[in-house]
Amino acid sequence: MQQMTQEKFPQWLQVKNELLLPEYKRTWLSNDYLEKMLNKINNALATDSDSFNTVCNRAILQQVEPHTKFIGLLVLILSAALTKNMLYLVGLNLVTFGFALQSGIRCSIFFLRVWLPTIMFVGITVLPGIINWVTPGEAMCIVYSGINCNIGSTISLPTDLTITRQGVQAAFFVIFRSAASLGLVTLLIKTTRWSILTKILVKFGLPATIVAVLDLTYRYIFLFMILLLEYLMGRKSRLVGAESQSAKIAWIGETIASFFRLAREYSQEIDQAMQSRGYNGEYYPVSNIKLRLIDTCFGLVVILLCYYAAGGNNGWIFSI
Amino acid sequence: MAGSLVYELENVSYSYQHSKPALEEIDLKIALAERVMLLGPNGCGKSTLQKILAGLIFADSGKVTAFDRKITSKAMSDKRFATALRQKIGFVFQNSDVQLFCTSVLDEIMFGPLTMGLSFSEAKKRAEDLIDYTGIGYLANCSPHHLSGGEKKKVAIAAVVATNPEVLIFDEPTNGLDPKSQRWMIDTINELNKQGKTIILATHYLEFVPELADRIIVLGENHRIIANDLPERILKNRNILLDANLIDPSYNK
């Protein structure tokens, strides 16, 4: 290392930076790409932190033994898929929502995770099913009737277009089934630690290698997010003037390349660290099952709900 | 070398993800050309405080003033204001990798001067001066990711200094450097201070305190300032050093 001397100190660096900070002007422009990325990463980290806080709550579902909870919620998802009892489905959705609130899951999160995707995807998908062309039945609402509508010389549409009671009923069944299933899955994910959840999945037959990959991904995705946060800060701290579009694109390209390189380096080191600790391709998740009174109560609630699901309008769920 | 005020912080608090407190009720003044050292245990908020001083993140509450202007997210959304502030404040990150993003060392050092609107020849002159000054001429055309930790640190400093900022913030500058590189780092920081640059550096190594600090600010595990005094007074106060986890009670009896 070279010892520096005052003689070598650049002349321009001895000149005082006399630049005065201007009065800032309010701007209505949206944040630039760095700010947007920073906000997205911060939001992701905040969501994870929020999830962790929810898991740590001392609510009912958080206290139920994870294996019992997994089986119980899985059974309820199956009951929602098989039941022909609409009242049960509505009730199950209400119970799910009630448990979500009791577990400390915010209404907004529950809506975003459950009802928004249900309405956006399932709702739109089942929409054609409510008309008589797809589901014939008793007309609830007549859109048009007795009109001959021909498209070209070969295609002619039916003379009536009605919304049928059977179609609406079927659509509601699909929507409520999807919402209940999504709600139950959200409850499971939000009230169980990720590390425990993956261990349960191994017990229920998911290959250990997949679970190892999931576990490591969960661990390292946050490491990379924090690193990316630092990268963005590093870039931001050095932006001392206007940045051209090509410079932005070049930086994004450079950053992606850097992260690929880092990921490769990390994966090699992690693999070596695992091997040094005896890893031979097998993954041994550790878990300990201890049933308590709360687990028995939870099991009883699930059985009661299933009993009610089985005795619906059309008899037994399987309607054999 | 204290002069007029560069920074004034009043009752500043900051928390990560709105739930993990990082700084609590910080009051602080930093004068021009002062060498201020932030000391404290891991996770006490040293780096967070430095990022607030650099205008990279913004306090949840309280007032941050730099060069007589309030630093807020609104102020920083004005590009003219933000770029002017960035020209006044240089930040050397602990992890040099995060701030080196060009394809060669020369490009890296020229990036700042070119971005602030200097001509290519002026920017190149600055880069060459700094390459000469830091003794990394043999690395000029290398890609930053091929360099060693010490070399990356030198490039990072040259890249930040190239815009001639008034304030230089160093986050754990000696971390991961061999003794010779540490010595180079200390001499460089002191030389920059002699030229009138305000130095704010964070560390948890006490051995560099006498050489690098005019004043010490100690942050505690409660994320508050627990001491703000001259180095010799802080170093003599065993209770403060113990409170801030800066010495090992069983070792430093």
Contacts between the chains, C-beta under 8 A, distances in Angstrom:
chain1	res1	chain2	res2	distance
A	1	B	135	6.9
A	1	B	150	7.3
A	1	B	180	4.9
A	1	B	181	5.9
A	1	B	183	7.5
A	1	B	184	4.6
A	2	B	134	7.5
A	2	B	135	3.1
A	2	B	184	7.6
A	3	B	184	7.3
A	3	B	187	6.9
A	4	B	133	6.1
A	4	B	134	7.5
A	4	B	135	7.7
A	4	B	184	7.5
A	4	B	187	6.2
A	4	B	188	6.4
A	4	B	191	6.3
A	6	B	191	7.0
A	6	B	194	7.8
A	8	B	132	6.7
A	8	B	133	5.3
A	9	B	133	6.6
A	9	B	191	6.4
A	9	B	195	6.8
A	10	B	126	7.2
A	10	B	129	3.9
A	10	B	130	6.6
A	10	B	133	6.1
A	12	B	126	6.5
A	12	B	129	7.3
A	12	B	164	6.4
A	13	B	129	7.7
A	13	B	161	6.6
A	13	B	164	5.7
A	13	B	192	7.9
A	13	B	195	6.2
A	14	B	195	5.1
A	14	B	196	7.9
A	15	B	164	6.9
A	16	B	166	7.4
A	16	B	196	6.1
A	17	B	87	6.8
A	17	B	88	6.2
A	17	B	164	5.3
A	17	B	165	6.4
A	17	B	166	4.8
A	19	B	84	5.9
A	19	B	87	5.8
A	19	B	88	6.4
A	20	B	67	7.6
A	20	B	84	7.8
A	21	B	66	7.6
A	21	B	67	5.0
A	21	B	68	7.4
A	21	B	69	4.5
A	21	B	81	6.5
A	21	B	84	5.1
A	21	B	85	6.1
A	21	B	88	7.0
A	22	B	80	5.6
A	22	B	81	5.7
A	22	B	84	6.0
A	23	B	69	7.8
A	23	B	81	7.9
A	24	B	69	7.5
A	24	B	74	7.1
A	24	B	75	4.0
A	24	B	76	7.9
A	24	B	78	4.1
A	24	B	80	7.7
A	24	B	81	4.0
A	25	B	78	5.2
A	25	B	80	7.4
A	25	B	81	7.8
A	26	B	74	6.9
A	26	B	78	7.5
A	27	B	77	5.4
A	27	B	78	5.4
A	27	B	79	7.7
A	29	B	77	7.4
A	31	B	77	7.0
A	35	B	77	7.9
A	42	B	17	7.3
A	45	B	16	7.6
A	45	B	17	5.7
A	46	B	17	4.1
A	46	B	18	6.8
A	49	B	16	7.9
A	49	B	17	4.2
A	49	B	19	5.9
A	49	B	20	7.2
A	50	B	17	7.6
A	50	B	19	7.9
A	53	B	19	7.0
A	227	B	98	7.1
A	230	B	93	6.7
A	230	B	95	6.2
A	230	B	98	4.1
A	231	B	98	4.8
A	231	B	101	7.6
A	233	B	51	6.8
A	233	B	56	5.0
A	233	B	93	7.4
A	233	B	98	7.2
A	234	B	93	5.6
A	234	B	98	4.0
A	234	B	99	3.3
A	234	B	100	7.9
A	234	B	101	7.3
A	235	B	99	7.5
A	235	B	101	6.4
A	236	B	56	5.9
A	237	B	54	5.9
A	237	B	56	5.9
A	237	B	86	6.7
A	237	B	89	8.0
A	237	B	90	7.6
A	237	B	91	4.2
A	237	B	93	7.7
A	237	B	99	6.9
A	237	B	160	8.0
A	238	B	86	7.2
A	238	B	99	6.3
A	238	B	111	6.7
A	238	B	112	5.9
A	238	B	115	7.6
A	238	B	159	7.0
A	238	B	160	7.1
A	239	B	82	7.7
A	239	B	83	6.8
A	239	B	86	5.9
A	239	B	115	6.5
A	240	B	83	5.6
A	240	B	86	4.6
A	240	B	87	4.7
A	240	B	112	5.5
A	240	B	115	5.2
A	240	B	116	4.3
A	240	B	163	5.0
A	241	B	83	5.3
A	241	B	115	4.1
A	241	B	116	4.4
A	241	B	117	5.5
A	242	B	79	7.2
A	242	B	83	7.3
A	242	B	115	7.6
A	243	B	115	6.7
A	247	B	115	8.0
A	251	B	101	5.7
A	254	B	101	5.2
A	254	B	102	7.5
A	254	B	103	7.3
A	255	B	101	6.8
A	258	B	97	7.5
A	258	B	101	7.5
A	258	B	145	7.1
A	261	B	145	6.7
